[in-house]
Amino acid sequence: EKVGVLDDFFELGGHSLLLIRVVATIRKQMNVEINVIDIYKNPSIDRLMKVLYENEAVKASEQEIS
């Protein structure tokens, strides 16, 4: 079965231990700050990516001001 960007991590069988692995993989592969709360609040790839891009945009603008 295909998994889409709108599918919910937890509805697909995601659980707390898997969530920790996912967070670690995202941090390593994408070099972004993310925590388990981000995925709990945004359990689909679509929603999570929006949050990650917003956070990175905020960081970039803060670095420009400094």
N, C-alpha and C positions, 0 to 999 in steps of 0.2 A: 504494500500500500504506500502511496506517495504521501509525503509530509509537505505541507505548504507553509508559506510565511505567515499565514493567518491562523494556523493551528495552535492550540493552547498546549504548552509544555506539560502541564499537569494532567490534562485530559488525555494526552497521549501516553500516560504512564510515568511521567517524570516524578521523582521523589527527592527528598532532601539530600541523600548521598550523591545521586546523579547530578543534582543541582550544583553541588560544590565542585564536581569535576567539570561541569559546563563553565562555571565562572572562571576556574583556573585556566581552562583552555582558551576562553575568550581573551582573558588578560594576556596570556602568552602570545597567541596568534595575532591579536589586533593591537596589542600594546595600549590598551585603554583601561581606565579605572572602572570597575564594575563590582557590585556586591550582590549577595543573594537577595536582598530586598528589592533591587532593581528588577530581578526576574519575577519575584513574587507579585510585584505591582504591574509588571508588563510581561505576561507569560507567552506572548507570541513574538516571533522574530520581527514582524512588522513594527509592533509597538516598542520593542526593546531597541531596535536600531534608531528609531526616532529619538528616544531618550539619550542614547549614546552619542548621536550626532549633535544634539542640543548641548550636552555636557562638554563635548570637545570644542564646540563653537564658543562656549562661555570661557573655557580655559584659554583658548587662543586670544580672545579679546582681552582677557585679564593680563596675559603676557605682553600684549601690545601696549597696554597702559603702563605697565611697570617700567 
